[in-house]
Amino acid sequence: MSQYELSVSVETRYLPEQSDPDSRQYAFAYTLNIRNTGRRGSIDLTPLDHHGQ
């Protein structure tokens, strides 16, 4: 096993109430699960938006 190792899973949900298919606009929500499976006790993860902030 590596010193740093992560397991990542993603769940995607379509949001029909926020979508407008007639205008070709679609909204989705994502749930990410990140699990530390390596030998280190912790890893610092900073979530960023699409602007890198």
N, C-alpha and C positions, 0 to 999 in steps of 0.2 A: 504494500500500500504506500502511496506517495505521501510526503509530508503535507502537501496541500492538495486536497481533492474535494471537488464539489459534485453534488448531484442536483440537477435542475429539471423541473417539470413545469409545463405551461398549460393552463386551461384557458380556452378562448370562448367567449360568449358574444353572440350577436345581440345588439340592442335595437330592436325594431322601433321602440318609442322615440329613439334619437336618430333614426335613419330616415332617409327620403329616397327610396329607390327610383322614383320618377326623375329626380335630379342627379341620380347616380352618386348619392352620398350615403355611405354606410358607416355605422358606428359599431365598434367592438370594445369589449372589456377583457382585460387579461389578468389572470391570477398566476403569479410566479411563486413557486416554492423552491427555495435554495437551501440545500442541506449540506452541512460540513461533514464529509465522510473521511477526511484525512486524519492524520495523527496530531496536528496542531489543535490546540484548544479553542482558538477563535480566529476569525478572519474579519477584517474591517471591510464592509461593503457599504458603499454610499449610493443610494438610488439617484438617478439623474433623469430629468425630463428630456424631451426631444431637443431642447436648447442647450443641453449639457450642464444644466444648473440644478 
